[in-house]
Amino acid sequence: MTATDSKWRRYDDFIAELSRHLDDAALPQAKPVGERIREIREARGMSLETLAGDVGIESEMLVQIENEEVSPPLGTLMKLARYLETETGVLVGEEGRKAYSIVRKDEQKPVSRAASPSAKKKAYSYISLASEVKGRHMESYLVKLEPESPELELSLHQGEEFIFVLDGSMKVQLGDDTEVISAGDSIYYPSSLPHLVTAAGEEPALILAVIYSGN
C-alpha cells in the first residue's frame, strides 16, 4: 500500500465513523429540538400560527417539528431561533458560554433527527460543532442528508452558507438552478437565494455546513 492509499484509507475510515455516529440511536442526546422550540415559543406567549407565519412555514410543518416528526433544515432552525429571539445553540441544547470551543470527535453528539424510523420525513440528521461559543455569528454542522423528499420546500433567510461534501453526492437547488456536487466539491451561496440541499440519488450524503447568520 502506498502512502497515498494509506491516507485515503484513513479518510474513508473517518467518514465511516462519522456516518455511524450520526446514526447511533444509543448516543446521548439533548432535549429534543422540537420540545425546546415549543417551550420557548410558549414562554414568549407566541402562538404556533404566529411563529409559523413569521418564519414563513406552514403551521402543520411547525407542528411536525415540535412533535419531532420532522428534522428541520438548518435554515429553518436558524430562522426559528431569530424569531424566538434566541441562539440556534439554545434550540439544540448547547447554549454558548465560552470564548472558544474545541469539540473532540468522541465528544460529538447528534442534536436533531426524526423521532423514530417510522417518522414521516427524516431528511436531515446533524451534529453541531462549536455551539458552546458565546455570541457567535456562524453555525457549523456535520450533516447527513437523506434522499430527497417531495414535501421539502426551498428555504431562504439572512446570511451566507458554505458546504463541503465529505461523502456521497449532494443535489442543491438555488433558485431556478440545480447542481449536483460530489465528495471533495464545495459550494458557497447567499442564504437569501431560495435553496434546498438533499442527497443526490438513493444514497445518503455527508457534508460539512458552515452558515453565517447575517447578524
C-alpha positions in Angstrom: 0.0 0.0 0.0 1.4 3.4 -1.0 1.4 6.4 1.3 -1.4 7.9 -0.7 -3.5 4.8 -0.4 -2.9 4.8 3.3 -4.0 8.5 3.6 -7.3 7.8 1.7 -7.9 4.6 3.8 -7.7 6.8 6.9 -10.1 9.3 5.3 -12.6 6.5 4.4 -12.4 5.2 8.0 -13.0 8.6 9.4 -16.1 9.2 7.1 -17.5 5.8 8.0 -17.1 6.6 11.7 -18.9 10.0 11.3 -21.8 8.3 9.5 -22.1 5.7 12.2 -22.0 8.4 14.8 -24.9 10.2 13.2 -27.0 7.0 13.0 -26.2 5.7 16.5 -29.5 6.0 18.5 -27.7 4.9 21.7 -25.7 8.1 21.8 -26.6 10.7 24.4 -28.9 13.4 23.1 -30.0 16.7 24.5 -33.7 17.6 25.0 -35.4 17.2 21.6 -35.2 20.3 19.4 -38.9 20.3 18.8 -39.6 20.3 22.5 -37.2 23.2 23.1 -38.9 25.2 20.3 -42.3 24.7 21.8 -41.1 25.6 25.3 -39.5 28.8 24.2 -42.5 29.7 21.9 -44.9 29.3 24.8 -42.7 31.2 27.2 -42.7 34.1 24.7 -46.5 33.9 24.7 -46.4 33.3 20.9 -49.0 31.1 19.2 -47.9 28.3 16.9 -49.7 30.0 14.0 -47.9 33.4 14.6 -44.5 31.8 14.7 -45.1 29.8 11.6 -46.3 32.8 9.8 -43.3 35.0 10.9 -40.9 32.3 9.9 -42.6 31.6 6.6 -43.6 27.9 7.0 -46.9 26.1 7.2 -48.4 25.7 10.7 -48.7 22.0 10.0 -44.9 21.8 9.4 -44.2 23.6 12.7 -46.5 21.1 14.5 -44.5 18.3 13.0 -41.2 19.9 14.0 -42.4 20.5 17.6 -43.6 16.9 17.8 -40.2 15.6 16.5 -41.9 14.1 13.4 -39.6 16.2 11.1 -35.9 17.2 11.4 -35.9 20.8 10.3 -33.4 22.1 7.7 -30.7 24.2 9.3 -32.0 27.4 7.6 -35.4 26.8 9.2 -33.8 26.2 12.6 -31.9 29.5 12.3 -35.0 31.4 11.4 -36.9 29.9 14.3 -34.1 31.0 16.6 -34.1 34.5 15.2 -37.9 34.9 15.6 -37.8 33.4 19.1 -35.1 35.9 20.0 -32.6 33.2 21.0 -29.5 31.5 19.6 -29.5 28.4 17.4 -27.4 26.7 20.1 -30.2 27.1 22.6 -32.6 25.2 20.4 -30.1 22.3 20.0 -29.4 22.3 23.8 -25.9 23.8 23.8 -26.1 27.5 24.8 -22.9 29.4 24.1 -20.9 30.3 27.2 -17.3 30.2 26.0 -14.8 32.4 24.1 -13.7 29.4 22.1 -14.7 25.8 21.7 -12.9 22.5 20.8 -15.1 19.5 20.0 -13.2 16.2 20.1 -14.5 13.6 17.8 -15.5 11.3 20.8 -17.5 14.3 22.3 -19.7 14.9 19.3 -23.3 14.2 19.7 -26.3 14.3 17.4 -28.7 17.2 18.1 -31.5 16.5 15.7 -33.0 13.5 14.0 -36.5 12.4 13.3 -38.2 10.9 16.3 -38.3 7.3 15.1 -37.6 5.1 12.0 -41.3 5.4 11.1 -41.3 9.2 11.2 -42.7 10.9 8.1 -39.6 12.8 7.0 -36.1 12.1 8.1 -34.3 14.4 5.6 -31.6 15.5 8.0 -29.6 14.4 11.0 -26.8 16.6 12.2 -24.0 17.2 14.8 -23.5 20.8 16.0 -19.9 22.0 16.1 -18.6 24.9 18.2 -22.1 25.6 19.6 -20.6 26.5 23.0 -19.1 29.7 21.7 -20.9 32.8 23.1 -22.1 35.5 20.7 -21.0 33.7 17.5 -22.3 34.7 14.1 -21.6 31.3 12.4 -23.1 27.9 12.9 -21.2 24.8 11.8 -22.6 21.3 11.5 -21.8 17.8 10.2 -25.0 16.9 8.3 -26.2 13.6 7.0 -28.6 14.3 4.1 -31.2 11.7 3.2 -32.6 11.2 -0.4 -34.9 14.0 -1.4 -38.5 14.1 -0.1 -41.0 15.7 -2.5 -42.6 17.5 0.5 -39.4 19.6 1.2 -39.6 23.2 0.2 -37.0 25.8 -0.8 -35.7 27.9 2.1 -34.4 31.5 2.3 -33.1 33.5 5.2 -30.4 36.1 6.1 -26.8 35.2 5.9 -24.4 33.1 3.7 -23.6 29.4 3.5 -20.6 27.3 2.7 -20.9 23.5 2.2 -18.1 20.9 1.6 -19.2 17.4 0.6 -17.4 14.8 2.6 -19.0 11.7 1.2 -21.6 10.8 -1.5 -23.3 13.4 -3.7 -25.5 16.3 -2.9 -28.1 18.0 -5.0 -28.6 21.7 -4.4 -31.4 23.8 -5.8 -30.6 27.5 -6.0 -33.5 29.5 -7.4 -34.1 28.1 -10.8 -30.8 26.3 -11.0 -30.0 22.7 -9.9 -26.5 21.4 -9.3 -25.0 18.1 -8.2 -21.8 18.2 -6.3 -19.8 15.2 -5.1 -17.2 14.3 -2.4 -14.4 16.9 -2.4 -16.6 19.6 -4.0 -17.8 22.7 -2.2 -20.3 25.5 -2.7 -20.8 29.0 -1.3 -24.0 31.0 -1.7 -26.1 33.7 -0.1 -28.9 32.3 2.1 -31.2 34.9 0.6 -31.2 32.9 -2.6 -34.0 30.2 -2.3 -32.2 27.0 -1.7 -32.6 23.3 -0.8 -30.0 20.7 -0.3 -30.6 16.9 -0.4 -28.7 13.8 -1.2 -28.4 13.1 -4.9 -29.7 9.7 -5.9 -30.8 7.0 -3.4 -27.8 7.0 -1.0 -27.2 9.5 1.9 -24.6 12.2 1.7 -22.3 13.5 4.4 -21.5 17.2 4.4 -19.8 19.9 6.5 -22.0 23.0 6.5 -20.9 26.5 7.8 -23.7 29.1 8.0 -23.2 32.8 8.7 -26.3 34.1 10.4 -26.1 37.6 9.0 -26.4 39.2 12.5 
